[in-house]
């Protein structure tokens, strides 16, 4: 099986003439999303919303408002509902990518993580409804399924807030959906730039937590394509999960640095041996499609008869006992597949 998942769709969102806002817009996903939108569409307004002025200044050198008249750089925090209210004026589409994501940092700073990942999500939901936004997609993580760490728990809360946001919207036009996917190849702070940096520094051995550890893998570009597809396909309340390959961490190390010494360091607090994106408890509400799974919303009365489609095709119910877990996956990356994916990925930051 090819390493490249195809998330293009005739029903992907058309952003021409739209007002678009990306929270966390200076992050790895945000930059890739902005680049793709500028390449493919002519939005009326494209707002990059984030709290780090240095990252915004650096990003403005690559994506200049002088060259792209639609661009707006907004300093703001998702914790600040009043600032969000100002930034969302005239916005039709919101992609919520802002989050505190580092597991150890979240464990040590739980209150700050909750303020950003939970209270921030609540603010995005409320302000989107108040401002008449049409569609909102929130980025989630595999760690939100059966969470064992605070980061995953806050993202599970966030997922539920965005699904429930469809109830809060009432008769308003705002629709909310969630995209959940695995580790992003080459993104800032991820394992591949970490290992490459260690190899350049010629450390004695690369740390491996456990020889059995496996993870799902997706490129930033695939993540962007998936979000665009889901924005176009969503009816409201769905959690979209892409079909992507798995790879064990030892296999990843061997592909990146063949023969390099390794050492087993054990699991960090809050770290899973394998990662799950769909649990057995999700089975009654999960449909399988050619390139993804969709978890239908529960407790959203106006969507009780929701029949999701992808590429104009209906899904099929998954079997009882199904789990979408990295070690139970039937799609595995080898070294060739990994390098094929890396060749298409954005340069690591």
N, C-alpha and C positions, 0 to 999 in steps of 0.2 A: 504494500500500500504506500502511495506517495506520502511524503512528509508535509505536503502543502494542503491544508484544508481550504475549501472554496466557500467563501461567505458572500459572494456577489449574488444579487437577486434583482429581478426586474421590479421588485416592490421596495427596493431600498429608498430611503427618504430623499426627496428632492429639496435641496436647501437654497435653490435659486430664489432670490428676493426675500428670504426669511431673515428674521432676527434670531441669532444663535448665541447662546452663552455657555461657556465651559468653566465649571468650578475646578480649581486645581489646574488651571490652564497652562501653567509653566512646567508641569511635571512631564514625565516621559510620555504618557498617553496623550496629555493635552497638546504637547508640541506636535506629535504625529498626527493627531486629529486636525489641528489647525492647518498643518501642511496639506493634508488630503483635501480639506474643504476648500482651501485657496486654489488647489490644482483643478478640482472638479466642478466647483460651483461659483456662483457670484451672489453671495448672501448680501442682504441689505445692510446687515450689522453683525459683526463677529466679535463677541466680547470675551476677553481673556481675564478671568476673575481669579486672583490669587493674592496671598498676603506678603509675598517676598519681593520687595522692590528691586533687589539686585538681580533676581532671576528674570523679572519683567524687563529690566534695562538690557540684559543680555539677549533676551528673546526678541526685543524690539530691533536689535541690530540685524537679526536674521529675517524677521518678518516686520518690516517697517510700515507704519501707518502712511508714510509718504508714498510707498509703492502700492499699498493695499488700502484704499480709502475706507473700506468697511471695518477695519480693525479698530478696536477700542481696548486699551489696557486699563483695567479697573483694579486698584489696590483694595482688597477687602477680604474679610474672613467669613466663612459660612456660619460662624458663631454670631455674627452681627446681622440680625434680621433687617435692621433699618438700612444698612448698606446694601444688602441683597435686594431690598425693595427698590432702591434707586437704580441698581445695575440691571434689573429685569424689566425696566420700562421698555415697551416695544419689542419684547423678546417672544418668539414663537416656540423655540426648541431649546431645552436645557439638557446638557450632559453633565452629570454630577460625578466628577472624578476626584474631588478633594477628600482627603482622609489622612489620618495618622496610621501608618501601615507597618512599621517595624515592630515585630513581636516583642523583643526584649524591652524596647523603649516604652511600649504600651503597658507592659507588665509593671514597670517601675513608675510610670506616670498615669495611673488609671483614670484619675479625675479629668486630666487634660484630654485623654483619648475619648472619654465619654462626651466631653463638651464638643469636640470636633465631629466625631463619627455618629453620635446619636442626636445631640441637640442641634448640630449643624444640619443633619438630615431633616429633622423636624422643621427647621427654618426654611430649607429649600422647598419642602412640600407646601408649607403654608403660603410662602411668598409666591410660588409658582401659581397657586390657585388665585391668590389675590390679584396678580398681574395678568391673569388670563392667558398664561402659557398654554400652548396646545399639547405638547408632548414632552415628557421628562423621562430620561433613562438614567438610572443610577448604576455605577460600576460596583460590583460586589467581588467576592473572592471565594475560592474553594474553602477557605478557613471558616466561612459562615455556616457551613453544613456540619452539624454535630461539633460545635466549637469546643476546644479544650484550652484556649487562651483568651485573654481579654480582647485582643484585636478581633478575633473571630466572633466573639460574643457581641461586640458592638456592631459589627457588620451584619450579623443576624438581626439585631434590633433595627438597624437601618433598612434592611430588606423588607422587614415587616411594616415599617413605617411607610415605605414607598408603595407597597401593595395596598395598605389601608388608606393611603392618600386618595385612592379612587373613591372610597366612601366619603371622605371629607369633601371631595370636589362636588358631590351631589349632582345637580343638573348642570354644573359648569362644564366647560369643554375640556378641561385639563385631564390628561391621561398619564398614568405613571406605569413604568415597567422597570425591570431589573435585569442586568446582564451579569452573569457569574462565570468567571473563567479562572484558569490556573496561572502558574508562574509565567511571567513575561520575559522572553529571552533578551538579554542585554539591557534591560531597563535599569535605571539608576538604583544602586543598592542591591541588585540581584546577585545571584551566586556566580554567574559567568564572569562579569567584570571583576568580582572579588578574586576568583581563582586565577584569572589572567594577570591581575596585579601581583598576586603572590608568586606566580611563576617568573614575572619580570624581576621581582625582588630576590628571586632565588632562595625562597624559604626552604627549610630542610624537608618539609613534607606538607602536602595539602590535607586539611582536616576533613574527614568524612564522619558524619554523626553515626551512621549505621550502614553496614553493607547491604541491607535489604531495602533501604529507603528509596521510595519512588515518588515522582512528581509528574503532574501534567505540564505540558509546555505549549506556548503560543507566542507568536511574534507580535510586536506592537501593531504592525500593519494589519495582521489578521484580526487583532482586537478592534481596530478602527473599522474595518470592513464589517465585522460582526455587529458593532454598535449601529452603523448606518443601516444594515439590513434590519435589525430589530426595531429601530425607530420607524421604519416603513411598514413592518409587518405587525407591530403591536396593536392590540385592541384595548389593552388596559389590564394591569394586574399580573401579567405573566412574569415568570423568572426564566430567562433564556440561558441555556447552557450549551456551549459549542462542543462538537465532537473534535477532540484534539488528541495527539499522541502522548504516551507516557515514556519516561526514561528513568532508569535508576541513577542515583548519584554517582556510584562507582563507574558506571558506563559513561556518564557525562564527563567525569574527570579523565578517563582513559581516552575519550574522543578529543578533549581539549589539549591534553598534555600526555601523550602516550608514554608509558614507562615511568612517569614522575612518581616519586615516593608518596605514599599516603599514610595517614594515621587515623585510627578510630578515636573519636573524642566523646561519643555518647550524645544522646538527645538533649537539647536545651530545654529548660522549663517551658511548657506550653507548646512544644513542638510535636507534630504527629509523625509516625513512621511512614504512613501513606496518606494521601489526601483524597477526600470525598467531595464530589460536587452534587450528587443526588443520593439521598439516603433511602433505606427501605421504607421509611415512614412517608416519603414523598411519592411512592409508587402509585397510589390510587389516583393521583392528580397529574401524573407525568405522561406526556406523549412523546414518541420518537419520530423524528423527521430525518431526511437524508443527511443533513449536515449539523443537526443539533437536537437537543431535547427541550421541551417546554413544560415547565411546572405551572399548571393552571392555578389561578387565584382561588383561595378559599375565604369564606366570610366576607365576600364582596357581592352582596345580593344582586346588583344590577348586571353582574357578569356570570350568574349561575349557569346560563346556557351558552357560555363562551365556547366557541369551536375554533381554536387557533389553526391557522394555515401558514405554511412556509412555501414560497414559490408557487402559490396557488394550489398546493396539495395538502390534503388532510393528514394528520399524524395517526400513528397507531399506538395503542396502549402498551406500556412495557409489561414484561412478565412479573408475576408475583415473586418477591424476593430479590428483584433487581437492585443493584447498587452501581452507581457510576463512580468507581474508585480507581485511583491510579495503578494499584497493583492488580486489579481485576480487569483492566482495560484490554481490549483485543487489538489495539493499535500501538506499536512500540517503535521508538526511534532507535536507529543504529547510528554509528559515527557518521556515515555518509548522509543520512537524513538530517542529523543535527547540523552539519556544515551547510547543507542545502538551505535549511531554515535561517541560519546565521547570515548567509550570503544575501538574503532578502531583507534582513532586519536593519533597523536604524542603527547607526554607530552608537556604541555605549557612551553614556555621559560620564 
